[in-house]
């Protein structure tokens, strides 16, 4: 600041001093803006990943509670398979068994579908269950969902008998059999981006390639810069637990 002569009032700041103050203030504002933006992105990602975790838990809860068992969908067990006629009387042997979540609908990693599964009441094991997605032409029980915050699901890693399956999967199912809480399963033949997913799922769970019981599943989600792992664990006789296990900048 220019002080002037001894008996004069200060003349104020010079242009150079003002420019320095403005430059420092601008830099501080930029740093603060970047920091706040980063914090908001992290918070938004965590909120989206937690919401997706809740959505998956909701599907498991629906299966455990036997929801949709009272929906009068037309289904018959005939000729060793489940059929879905457009009219007639549904067979008492055809019952709701669970749901299957498939990620990556129409090549979009931010979309998933939830299929309602039916099977033969007389099943003795999964290979004889004749499980299929409900395909009643009069009622649509398949739900398509966009992931919270448009997060992308990059893979589903599963473990069978304590051994991790090397190939990433893109779906996971939950079945309630013999009144037990839902067990968790995957369809080995189901690919990530399949335009005929319902048909493929029917083929995937049909004999001789039924759903396979798994011990755990880890769903990897990302927003392009952060990665989260949603962990599902349990078995066919206990409540499955779902939790957001981790968030990091390292791809999972």
KEPA-838568 format. One record per residue (C-alpha): residue in one letter; x, y, z. Coordinates in steps of 0.05 Angstrom, whole numbers, padded with zeros to 5 digits, always signed. Layout:
# residues N
AXYZ;...
***
This chain:
# residues 252
X+00000+00000+00000;X+00027+00069-00019;X+00033+00111+00044;X+00046+00180+00012;X+00087+00234+00049;X+00089+00242+00124;X+00029+00289+00131;X-00014+00259+00076;X-00069+00208+00081;X-00054+00139+00052;X-00067+00136-00022;X-00094+00064-00020;X-00071-00001-00053;X-00033-00003-00117;X-00060-00040-00178;X-00006-00093-00168;X-00027-00106-00096;X-00101-00111-00116;X-00084-00160-00172;X-00044-00203-00123;X-00102-00204-00074;X-00151-00222-00129;X-00106-00277-00155;X-00097-00308-00086;X-00172-00303-00072;X-00188-00335-00139;X-00140-00392-00126;X-00170-00404-00057;X-00240-00404-00087;X-00219-00454-00141;X-00188-00501-00090;X-00250-00496-00047;X-00296-00509-00106;X-00256-00571-00128;X-00257-00597-00056;X-00332-00587-00049;X-00346-00617-00117;X-00305-00679-00099;X-00341-00686-00032;X-00408-00680-00067;X-00389-00733-00119;X-00367-00781-00064;X-00430-00769-00025;X-00474-00778-00087;X-00439-00843-00105;X-00446-00870-00034;X-00520-00852-00033;X-00532-00886-00100;X-00494-00949-00080;X-00531-00953-00014;X-00598-00944-00049;X-00581-01000-00098;X-00563-01043-00038;X-00631-01029-00008;X-00666-01047-00074;X-00631-01114-00076;X-00650-01127-00003;X-00722-01110-00020;X-00723-01164-00074;X-00697-01215-00024;X-00749-01193+00027;X-00804-01201-00024;X-00782-01272-00038;X-00777-01289+00036;X-00847-01260+00046;X-00875-01300-00013;X-00900-01238-00049;X-00936-01249-00115;X-00960-01317-00092;X-01031-01289-00096;X-01024-01261-00166;X-01070-01303-00211;X-01021-01314-00268;X-01038-01370-00317;X-00988-01426-00314;X-00992-01501-00326;X-00945-01559-00316;X-00953-01599-00379;X-00910-01647-00418;X-00853-01639-00369;X-00850-01563-00375;X-00884-01499-00352;X-00930-01465-00403;X-00966-01398-00400;X-01031-01401-00439;X-01071-01338-00456;X-01134-01367-00424;X-01158-01425-00382;X-01150-01448-00311;X-01081-01445-00278;X-01052-01510-00251;X-01045-01517-00176;X-00977-01549-00188;X-00949-01485-00218;X-00926-01438-00162;X-00884-01376-00149;X-00813-01394-00128;X-00772-01330-00128;X-00740-01275-00168;X-00679-01265-00212;X-00642-01199-00222;X-00607-01190-00289;X-00560-01130-00299;X-00541-01097-00364;X-00609-01094-00399;X-00604-01076-00473;X-00529-01065-00467;X-00541-01013-00413;X-00501-01025-00349;X-00545-00975-00313;X-00608-01016-00322;X-00630-01082-00292;X-00692-01126-00295;X-00725-01167-00240;X-00758-01230-00265;X-00812-01266-00225;X-00797-01341-00227;X-00847-01398-00224;X-00836-01473-00220;X-00868-01541-00208;X-00895-01549-00138;X-00874-01622-00139;X-00800-01606-00149;X-00751-01652-00115;X-00689-01611-00134;X-00672-01553-00180;X-00659-01599-00240;X-00732-01621-00238;X-00764-01555-00219;X-00777-01532-00291;X-00765-01461-00267;X-00781-01405-00316;X-00794-01330-00314;X-00869-01319-00310;X-00891-01305-00382;X-00966-01298-00376;X-00989-01258-00437;X-01043-01225-00394;X-00998-01198-00339;X-00927-01171-00338;X-00889-01190-00275;X-00821-01168-00302;X-00797-01102-00273;X-00745-01059-00308;X-00706-01010-00263;X-00654-00956-00274;X-00599-00958-00222;X-00596-00900-00171;X-00552-00843-00196;X-00547-00883-00261;X-00490-00924-00231;X-00461-00977-00277;X-00458-01050-00255;X-00395-01078-00286;X-00398-01149-00260;X-00425-01198-00209;X-00373-01244-00178;X-00400-01307-00146;X-00373-01363-00102;X-00396-01436-00105;X-00376-01481-00048;X-00325-01431-00025;X-00292-01428-00094;X-00296-01364-00134;X-00322-01371-00205;X-00271-01341-00252;X-00320-01314-00304;X-00359-01253-00282;X-00434-01261-00281;X-00489-01211-00295;X-00546-01236-00253;X-00566-01267-00187;X-00630-01302-00165;X-00666-01317-00100;X-00711-01377-00090;X-00755-01398-00032;X-00762-01473-00031;X-00798-01517+00019;X-00816-01456+00062;X-00744-01437+00074;X-00717-01367+00070;X-00689-01351+00002;X-00625-01384-00022;X-00582-01350-00074;X-00568-01377-00144;X-00536-01358-00210;X-00549-01380-00281;X-00483-01403-00313;X-00509-01396-00384;X-00536-01326-00377;X-00493-01272-00410;X-00488-01199-00393;X-00520-01163-00452;X-00573-01210-00481;X-00632-01180-00521;X-00670-01245-00509;X-00657-01248-00434;X-00723-01280-00415;X-00714-01335-00466;X-00641-01343-00446;X-00659-01346-00373;X-00711-01400-00387;X-00658-01440-00424;X-00606-01426-00370;X-00647-01455-00313;X-00677-01513-00352;X-00652-01584-00345;X-00595-01601-00354;X-00570-01531-00336;X-00608-01510-00274;X-00593-01451-00229;X-00532-01464-00186;X-00533-01448-00111;X-00479-01399-00091;X-00448-01379-00024;X-00438-01305-00038;X-00442-01253-00092;X-00404-01187-00100;X-00436-01135-00146;X-00387-01083-00172;X-00416-01013-00187;X-00382-00950-00213;X-00395-00879-00234;X-00332-00878-00276;X-00285-00853-00221;X-00307-00890-00158;X-00321-00963-00148;X-00365-00997-00097;X-00375-01070-00078;X-00443-01094-00055;X-00436-01159-00018;X-00491-01212-00012;X-00480-01272+00033;X-00518-01327+00069;X-00547-01395+00051;X-00613-01430+00038;X-00632-01437+00111;X-00616-01367+00137;X-00632-01295+00120;X-00588-01268+00065;X-00552-01203+00084;X-00536-01147+00035;X-00486-01091+00050;X-00442-01040+00015;X-00375-01071+00032;X-00328-01019+00004;X-00318-00956-00037;X-00252-00939-00070;X-00220-00910-00132;X-00192-00979-00151;X-00232-01019-00203;X-00263-01082-00173;
***
